[in-house]
Amino acid sequence: MLLSSIIQTFEAEFLANYQSTLLPSQRKALTALKQCRTTQSPVMLAQCDGCEKQIFIPHSCGHRNCPHCQHHESQQWLERQLQKQVPAEYFLLTFTLPAELRPLAGQSRWYQCPAHPFAPLGLSSACACGDACGNYRCG
């Protein structure tokens, strides 16, 4: 089942509930994903070099949130990340700060931006994006 068929089925109900809160970029994404690889999208003519059979192939939308169009790129990204992996055991430590400490933690660059893991030690003066920021997605 394609995402475009799911959107086609539920779009009217979705828009009835959320149209007033949708951003133009979200509306554009919905339209692109709905038309991706369907008869509504533009087509290209492909021809076999051996038998010269011709078929029309619908274009992909190419939208960055489309699972069909971005699967290959996301797989390549994942492979690049795995190649960067240090040969060591990894673990994740999760903890909850008491409510009294949260305002203090919110002032810390170390807590706010993972691109600055050594900032409190003076080992990094700027974020990977070049800004001294508090953006958790930075870098």
Backbone as a printed PyTorch tensor [residue, N CA C, xyz], in Angstrom:
tensor([[[  0.8500,  -1.1770,   0.0000],
         [  0.0000,   0.0000,   0.0000],
         [  0.8960,   1.2400,   0.0000]],

        [[  0.6020,   2.1490,  -0.8720],
         [  1.3720,   3.3810,  -0.9700],
         [  0.8080,   4.4530,  -0.0530]],

        [[  1.6920,   5.3120,   0.4040],
         [  1.2790,   6.4360,   1.2420],
         [  0.2710,   7.3190,   0.5100]],

        [[  0.4460,   7.4690,  -0.7970],
         [ -0.4730,   8.2980,  -1.5780],
         [ -1.9100,   7.7760,  -1.4990]],

        [[ -2.1020,   6.4720,  -1.4630],
         [ -3.4660,   5.9350,  -1.3730],
         [ -4.0600,   6.1720,   0.0110]],

        [[ -3.2300,   6.1470,   1.0370],
         [ -3.7130,   6.4450,   2.3910],
         [ -4.1360,   7.9140,   2.4820]],

        [[ -3.3250,   8.7900,   1.9180],
         [ -3.6710,  10.2210,   1.9210],
         [ -4.9510,  10.4390,   1.1380]],

        [[ -5.0580,   9.8040,  -0.0220],
         [ -6.2610,   9.9410,  -0.8530],
         [ -7.5070,   9.5210,  -0.0720]],

        [[ -7.4060,   8.4510,   0.7020],
         [ -8.5460,   7.9300,   1.4530],
         [ -8.9630,   8.8540,   2.5960]],

        [[ -7.9780,   9.4030,   3.3320],
         [ -8.2900,  10.1330,   4.5550],
         [ -8.0920,  11.6440,   4.4740]],

        [[ -7.7350,  12.1650,   3.3170],
         [ -7.4290,  13.5860,   3.1910],
         [ -8.6160,  14.4830,   3.5500]],

        [[ -9.7810,  14.1760,   3.0720],
         [-10.9430,  15.0290,   3.3250],
         [-11.2350,  15.1350,   4.8220]],

        [[-11.2100,  14.0070,   5.5030],
         [-11.4540,  14.0090,   6.9450],
         [-10.3500,  14.7500,   7.6960]],

        [[ -9.1220,  14.5330,   7.2790],
         [ -7.9790,  15.2130,   7.9000],
         [ -8.0880,  16.7250,   7.7460]],

        [[ -8.3760,  17.1690,   6.5280],
         [ -8.4880,  18.6070,   6.2820],
         [ -9.6870,  19.2130,   7.0140]],

        [[-10.7610,  18.4590,   7.1430],
         [-11.9230,  18.9700,   7.8800],
         [-11.5600,  19.2480,   9.3320]],

        [[-10.6680,  18.4400,   9.8960],
         [-10.2830,  18.6070,  11.2930],
         [ -9.1180,  19.5770,  11.5060]],

        [[ -8.1880,  19.6440,  10.5540],
         [ -6.9410,  20.3660,  10.8140],
         [ -6.5790,  21.4510,   9.8160]],

        [[ -7.4170,  21.7340,   8.8490],
         [ -7.0690,  22.7050,   7.7990],
         [ -6.6980,  24.0680,   8.3690]],

        [[ -7.3730,  24.4900,   9.4110],
         [ -7.1070,  25.8300,   9.9610],
         [ -5.7490,  25.9110,  10.6630]],

        [[ -5.1750,  24.7790,  11.0160],
         [ -3.8890,  24.7870,  11.7190],
         [ -2.7110,  24.3760,  10.8330]],

        [[ -2.9690,  23.9730,   9.5900],
         [ -1.8850,  23.5390,   8.7030],
         [ -1.0850,  24.7290,   8.1910]],

        [[  0.2160,  24.5800,   8.2010],
         [  1.1020,  25.5780,   7.6140],
         [  1.1450,  25.3720,   6.1040]],

        [[  1.4830,  26.4080,   5.3330],
         [  1.5880,  26.2300,   3.8800],
         [  2.5840,  25.1260,   3.5000]],

        [[  3.6690,  25.0040,   4.2390],
         [  4.6560,  23.9690,   3.9350],
         [  4.0750,  22.5700,   4.1770]],

        [[  3.2150,  22.4330,   5.1770],
         [  2.5850,  21.1380,   5.4460],
         [  1.5680,  20.7980,   4.3580]],

        [[  0.8610,  21.8100,   3.8940],
         [ -0.1130,  21.6220,   2.8050],
         [  0.5980,  21.1910,   1.5280]],

        [[  1.7480,  21.8360,   1.2580],
         [  2.5490,  21.5050,   0.0770],
         [  3.0700,  20.0700,   0.1710]],

        [[  3.5210,  19.6650,   1.3560],
         [  4.0160,  18.3040,   1.5690],
         [  2.8950,  17.2920,   1.3480]],

        [[  1.7190,  17.5710,   1.8660],
         [  0.5810,  16.6680,   1.7120],
         [  0.2390,  16.4790,   0.2370]],

        [[  0.2460,  17.5670,  -0.5140],
         [ -0.0460,  17.4940,  -1.9450],
         [  1.0150,  16.6860,  -2.6840]],

        [[  2.2890,  16.9310,  -2.3610],
         [  3.3810,  16.1970,  -3.0210],
         [  3.3050,  14.7070,  -2.7190]],

        [[  3.0920,  14.3550,  -1.4470],
         [  3.0330,  12.9520,  -1.0600],
         [  1.8120,  12.2500,  -1.6640]],

        [[  0.7260,  12.9930,  -1.8300],
         [ -0.4860,  12.4130,  -2.4030],
         [ -0.2880,  12.0760,  -3.8860]],

        [[  0.5130,  12.8510,  -4.5850],
         [  0.7100,  12.6440,  -6.0170],
         [  1.9140,  11.7610,  -6.3500]],

        [[  2.7290,  11.4210,  -5.3600],
         [  3.9640,  10.6770,  -5.5960],
         [  3.6970,   9.3200,  -6.2530]],

        [[  4.3080,   9.1210,  -7.4000],
         [  4.2430,   7.8600,  -8.1470],
         [  2.8180,   7.3940,  -8.4500]],

        [[  1.9540,   8.3460,  -8.7310],
         [  0.5690,   8.0090,  -9.0890],
         [  0.2950,   8.4910, -10.5050]],

        [[ -0.9080,   8.2360, -10.9830],
         [ -1.2940,   8.7140, -12.3150],
         [ -1.4290,  10.2250, -12.3420]],

        [[ -1.5030,  10.8630, -11.1600],
         [ -1.6010,  12.3200, -11.0900],
         [ -0.2420,  12.9970, -11.2780]],

        [[  0.8440,  12.2460, -11.0970],
         [  2.1740,  12.8340, -11.2180],
         [  2.6140,  12.8210, -12.6800]],

        [[  3.5650,  13.6810, -13.0140],
         [  4.1050,  13.6480, -14.3840],
         [  4.7490,  12.2890, -14.6490]],

        [[  4.8720,  11.9320, -15.9090],
         [  5.4560,  10.6460, -16.2630],
         [  6.6610,  10.8430, -17.1800]],

        [[  7.5150,   9.8360, -17.2140],
         [  8.6260,   9.8500, -18.1660],
         [  8.5510,   8.5680, -18.9820]],

        [[  9.0550,   8.6450, -20.1770],
         [  9.0380,   7.5120, -21.0780],
         [ 10.3570,   6.7670, -20.9450]],

        [[ 10.2780,   5.4740, -20.6220],
         [ 11.4730,   4.6380, -20.5280],
         [ 11.4170,   3.6050, -21.6430]],

        [[ 12.5920,   3.3370, -22.2280],
         [ 12.6400,   2.3900, -23.3420],
         [ 13.7510,   1.3870, -23.1140]],

        [[ 13.4580,   0.1300, -23.3370],
         [ 14.4360,  -0.9470, -23.2280],
         [ 15.3570,  -0.8970, -24.4430]],

        [[ 16.6610,  -0.9340, -24.1880],
         [ 17.6260,  -0.9150, -25.2900],
         [ 17.6110,  -2.2130, -26.0870]],

        [[ 17.2660,  -3.3210, -25.4210],
         [ 17.2630,  -4.6220, -26.0950],
         [ 16.0740,  -4.8320, -27.0040]],

        [[ 14.8660,  -4.6450, -26.4740],
         [ 13.6680,  -4.9460, -27.2600],
         [ 12.9130,  -3.6930, -27.6990]],

        [[ 13.3740,  -2.5490, -27.2720],
         [ 12.7760,  -1.2540, -27.6150],
         [ 11.3430,  -1.1030, -27.1100]],

        [[ 10.9520,  -1.9150, -26.1240],
         [  9.6420,  -1.7480, -25.5040],
         [  9.6420,  -0.4420, -24.7290]],

        [[  8.5580,   0.2900, -24.7910],
         [  8.4490,   1.5780, -24.1110],
         [  7.3610,   1.5130, -23.0490]],

        [[  7.6440,   2.0980, -21.8960],
         [  6.6440,   2.2060, -20.8310],
         [  6.7310,   3.5920, -20.2220]],

        [[  5.6170,   4.0400, -19.6730],
         [  5.5730,   5.3090, -18.9600],
         [  5.7260,   5.0330, -17.4700]],

        [[  6.6240,   5.7580, -16.8490],
         [  6.8890,   5.5920, -15.4220],
         [  6.5390,   6.8920, -14.7120]],

        [[  5.6850,   6.8260, -13.6700],
         [  5.3420,   8.0640, -12.9550],
         [  6.5390,   8.5830, -12.1540]],

        [[  6.6590,   9.8880, -12.1030],
         [  7.7380,  10.5330, -11.3550],
         [  7.4950,  10.4400,  -9.8540]],

        [[  8.5710,  10.4270,  -9.1100],
         [  8.5040,  10.5330,  -7.6590],
         [  8.3920,  12.0130,  -7.3030]],

        [[  7.8700,  12.2870,  -6.1140],
         [  7.7070,  13.6750,  -5.7030],
         [  9.0300,  14.2960,  -5.2590]],

        [[  9.9430,  13.4700,  -4.7120],
         [ 11.2330,  13.9800,  -4.2610],
         [ 11.1740,  14.7570,  -2.9660]],

        [[ 10.0270,  14.7820,  -2.3170],
         [  9.8930,  15.5430,  -1.0760],
         [ 10.7340,  14.9150,   0.0220]],

        [[ 11.3360,  15.7500,   0.8560],
         [ 12.2540,  15.2370,   1.8770],
         [ 11.5690,  14.3800,   2.9300]],

        [[ 10.2590,  14.4480,   3.0640],
         [  9.5400,  13.6310,   4.0400],
         [  8.8830,  12.3980,   3.4280]],

        [[  9.0820,  12.1900,   2.1450],
         [  8.4480,  11.0610,   1.4700],
         [  9.2470,   9.7810,   1.7150]],

        [[  8.6200,   8.7630,   2.2970],
         [  9.3510,   7.5240,   2.5700],
         [  9.7900,   6.7910,   1.3020]],

        [[  9.0450,   6.9430,   0.2010],
         [  9.4290,   6.2820,  -1.0520],
         [ 10.6380,   6.9590,  -1.6790]],

        [[ 10.6280,   8.2730,  -1.6790],
         [ 11.6810,   9.0190,  -2.3630],
         [ 12.9750,   9.0960,  -1.5620]],

        [[ 12.8780,   9.1050,  -0.2700],
         [ 14.0610,   9.3210,   0.5600],
         [ 14.6450,   8.0450,   1.1490]],

        [[ 14.0870,   6.9100,   0.8410],
         [ 14.5990,   5.6580,   1.4150],
         [ 16.0690,   5.4400,   1.0570]],

        [[ 16.4100,   5.6130,  -0.2040],
         [ 17.7880,   5.3890,  -0.6380],
         [ 18.7490,   6.3500,   0.0670]],

        [[ 18.3750,   7.6280,   0.1360],
         [ 19.2240,   8.6230,   0.7900],
         [ 19.3760,   8.3400,   2.2800]],

        [[ 18.2930,   7.9190,   2.9290],
         [ 18.3900,   7.6320,   4.3600],
         [ 19.2480,   6.3900,   4.6140]],

        [[ 19.1980,   5.4140,   3.7100],
         [ 20.0520,   4.2330,   3.8470],
         [ 21.5230,   4.6130,   3.6910]],

        [[ 21.8110,   5.4970,   2.7310],
         [ 23.1940,   5.9550,   2.5380],
         [ 23.6790,   6.7110,   3.7700]],

        [[ 22.8270,   7.5620,   4.3380],
         [ 23.1940,   8.3170,   5.5350],
         [ 23.4950,   7.3510,   6.6810]],

        [[ 22.6500,   6.3550,   6.8530],
         [ 22.8440,   5.3810,   7.9220],
         [ 24.1700,   4.6370,   7.7470]],

        [[ 24.4740,   4.2500,   6.5240],
         [ 25.7420,   3.5560,   6.2740],
         [ 26.9420,   4.4540,   6.5820]],

        [[ 26.8480,   5.7480,   6.2360],
         [ 27.9350,   6.6800,   6.5640],
         [ 28.1010,   6.8150,   8.0720]],

        [[ 26.9940,   6.8690,   8.8050],
         [ 27.0710,   6.9930,  10.2570],
         [ 27.6890,   5.7460,  10.8750]],

        [[ 27.3220,   4.5740,  10.3660],
         [ 27.8700,   3.3370,  10.9000],
         [ 29.3720,   3.2170,  10.6420]],

        [[ 29.8390,   3.7840,   9.5270],
         [ 31.2740,   3.7710,   9.2360],
         [ 32.0490,   4.6610,  10.2050]],

        [[ 31.4070,   5.6780,  10.7510],
         [ 32.0450,   6.5910,  11.7020],
         [ 32.0910,   6.0110,  13.1190]],

        [[ 31.3780,   4.9350,  13.3220],
         [ 31.2360,   4.3650,  14.6540],
         [ 32.5780,   3.8510,  15.1870]],

        [[ 32.8630,   4.1940,  16.4100],
         [ 34.0700,   3.7420,  17.0800],
         [ 33.8730,   2.2910,  17.5080]],

        [[ 34.8960,   1.4460,  17.3530],
         [ 34.7360,   0.0440,  17.7540],
         [ 34.7420,  -0.1080,  19.2760]],

        [[ 33.6250,   0.2030,  19.8730],
         [ 33.4770,   0.1120,  21.3290],
         [ 32.0190,  -0.1860,  21.6510]],

        [[ 31.7720,  -0.5660,  22.9040],
         [ 30.3960,  -0.7850,  23.3280],
         [ 29.7360,   0.5660,  23.6060]],

        [[ 28.4910,   0.7050,  23.1990],
         [ 27.7370,   1.9300,  23.4090],
         [ 26.6190,   1.6690,  24.4080]],

        [[ 26.2700,   2.7020,  25.1470],
         [ 25.1290,   2.6100,  26.0310],
         [ 24.4890,   3.9840,  26.1320]],

        [[ 23.2620,   4.0100,  26.5670],
         [ 22.5010,   5.2420,  26.7060],
         [ 22.1030,   5.3990,  28.1600]],

        [[ 22.3920,   6.5580,  28.6870],
         [ 22.0390,   6.8560,  30.0650],
         [ 20.9510,   7.9210,  30.0430]],

        [[ 19.8310,   7.6140,  30.6450],
         [ 18.7100,   8.5480,  30.6910],
         [ 18.3680,   8.8200,  32.1420]],

        [[ 18.1610,  10.0810,  32.4540],
         [ 17.7620,  10.4200,  33.8140],
         [ 16.8230,  11.6120,  33.7710]],

        [[ 16.0690,  11.7840,  34.8360],
         [ 15.1360,  12.8890,  34.9600],
         [ 15.6470,  13.8440,  36.0230]],

        [[ 15.7340,  15.0980,  35.6560],
         [ 16.1630,  16.1010,  36.6210],
         [ 15.0030,  16.4640,  37.5330]],

        [[ 15.2770,  16.6760,  38.8000],
         [ 14.2150,  17.1820,  39.6800],
         [ 13.7640,  18.5580,  39.1930]],

        [[ 12.5190,  18.8710,  39.4120],
         [ 11.9440,  20.1340,  38.9310],
         [ 12.7430,  21.3440,  39.3960]],

        [[ 13.3290,  21.2670,  40.5790],
         [ 14.0890,  22.3980,  41.1230],
         [ 15.3780,  22.6660,  40.3280]],

        [[ 15.9150,  21.6540,  39.6610],
         [ 17.1710,  21.8150,  38.9200],
         [ 16.9750,  22.1310,  37.4370]],

        [[ 15.7890,  21.9980,  36.9430],
         [ 15.5520,  22.2050,  35.5110],
         [ 15.8760,  23.6180,  35.0370]],

        [[ 15.5150,  24.6830,  35.7760],
         [ 15.9020,  26.0160,  35.3110],
         [ 17.4220,  26.1830,  35.2240]],

        [[ 18.1420,  25.6140,  36.1570],
         [ 19.5980,  25.6840,  36.1480],
         [ 20.1640,  24.9230,  34.9470]],

        [[ 19.6270,  23.7580,  34.6530],
         [ 20.0930,  22.9650,  33.5170],
         [ 19.7790,  23.6540,  32.1960]],

        [[ 18.6840,  24.3700,  32.1500],
         [ 18.3070,  25.0880,  30.9380],
         [ 19.2860,  26.1910,  30.5820]],

        [[ 20.0910,  26.6490,  31.5380],
         [ 21.0810,  27.6950,  31.2880],
         [ 22.4060,  27.1210,  30.8150]],

        [[ 22.5680,  25.8280,  30.8830],
         [ 23.8320,  25.1830,  30.5360],
         [ 23.8910,  24.8630,  29.0540]],

        [[ 24.9710,  25.2960,  28.3910],
         [ 25.1370,  24.9600,  26.9790],
         [ 25.3450,  23.4590,  26.8080]],

        [[ 25.9570,  22.8200,  27.7720],
         [ 26.2160,  21.3890,  27.7000],
         [ 24.8920,  20.6330,  27.6290]],

        [[ 23.9510,  21.0260,  28.4390],
         [ 22.6540,  20.3690,  28.4780],
         [ 21.8580,  20.6560,  27.2080]],

        [[ 21.9960,  21.8570,  26.6650],
         [ 21.1450,  22.2790,  25.5630],
         [ 21.5960,  21.8040,  24.1910]],

        [[ 22.8650,  21.6340,  23.9780],
         [ 23.3170,  21.3560,  22.6210],
         [ 24.3070,  20.2000,  22.6000]],

        [[ 23.9180,  19.0530,  22.0450],
         [ 24.8210,  17.9130,  22.0180],
         [ 26.0570,  18.1480,  21.1550]],

        [[ 26.0480,  19.1790,  20.3270],
         [ 27.2360,  19.4850,  19.5430],
         [ 28.3170,  20.1000,  20.4220]],

        [[ 27.9820,  20.4620,  21.6490],
         [ 28.9240,  21.0650,  22.5940],
         [ 29.1990,  20.1650,  23.7880]],

        [[ 29.4670,  18.8980,  23.6200],
         [ 29.6030,  18.0440,  24.7960],
         [ 30.7580,  18.4370,  25.7110]],

        [[ 31.7640,  19.1450,  25.1650],
         [ 32.9000,  19.5080,  25.9950],
         [ 32.9680,  21.0080,  26.2630]],

        [[ 31.9080,  21.7280,  25.9230],
         [ 31.8930,  23.1730,  26.1330],
         [ 32.1460,  23.5730,  27.5830]],

        [[ 31.5560,  22.9010,  28.5640],
         [ 31.8110,  23.2920,  29.9480],
         [ 33.2790,  23.1250,  30.3560]],

        [[ 34.0090,  22.2950,  29.6430],
         [ 35.4130,  22.0820,  29.9630],
         [ 36.3280,  23.0250,  29.1890]],

        [[ 35.7330,  23.8790,  28.3560],
         [ 36.5100,  24.8280,  27.5760],
         [ 37.1700,  24.2010,  26.3620]],

        [[ 36.7420,  23.0200,  25.9540],
         [ 37.3600,  22.3330,  24.8270],
         [ 36.6730,  22.6190,  23.5070]],

        [[ 35.5310,  23.2900,  23.5390],
         [ 34.8280,  23.6380,  22.3120],
         [ 34.2330,  25.0160,  22.4970]],

        [[ 34.5560,  25.9240,  21.5870],
         [ 34.0830,  27.2940,  21.7570],
         [ 32.8620,  27.6110,  20.9120]],

        [[ 32.5770,  26.8010,  19.9210],
         [ 31.4420,  27.0950,  19.0490],
         [ 30.7530,  25.8130,  18.6320]],

        [[ 29.5280,  25.9730,  18.2710],
         [ 28.7150,  24.8540,  17.8240],
         [ 29.1520,  24.4380,  16.4180]],

        [[ 28.7840,  23.2370,  16.0340],
         [ 29.1370,  22.7400,  14.7050],
         [ 28.5660,  23.6240,  13.6040]],

        [[ 27.4620,  24.3070,  13.8820],
         [ 26.8800,  25.1750,  12.8550],
         [ 27.4830,  26.5700,  12.8940]],

        [[ 28.4120,  26.8130,  13.8200],
         [ 29.0710,  28.1090,  13.8880],
         [ 28.4250,  29.0710,  14.8610]],

        [[ 27.3630,  28.6730,  15.5090],
         [ 26.6680,  29.5430,  16.4490],
         [ 26.8540,  29.0400,  17.8810]],

        [[ 26.8300,  29.9670,  18.7910],
         [ 26.7350,  29.5800,  20.2030],
         [ 25.2370,  29.4870,  20.4740]],

        [[ 24.7120,  28.2890,  20.4080],
         [ 23.2510,  28.1610,  20.4240],
         [ 22.7790,  27.2110,  21.5000]],

        [[ 21.4860,  27.1550,  21.6490],
         [ 20.8660,  26.2250,  22.5830],
         [ 19.9400,  25.2870,  21.8370]],

        [[ 20.2200,  25.0500,  20.5900],
         [ 19.3500,  24.2200,  19.7710],
         [ 19.7530,  22.7690,  19.9100]],

        [[ 18.8610,  21.9230,  20.4020],
         [ 19.2030,  20.5210,  20.6130],
         [ 19.4580,  19.7780,  19.3200]],

        [[ 19.0100,  20.3190,  18.1720],
         [ 19.2200,  19.6640,  16.8940],
         [ 20.4650,  20.2040,  16.1890]],

        [[ 21.1610,  21.0920,  16.8270],
         [ 22.2950,  21.7450,  16.2050],
         [ 23.4050,  20.7450,  15.9250]],

        [[ 24.0640,  20.9100,  14.7870],
         [ 25.2260,  20.0850,  14.4680],
         [ 24.8050,  18.7520,  14.0050]]])
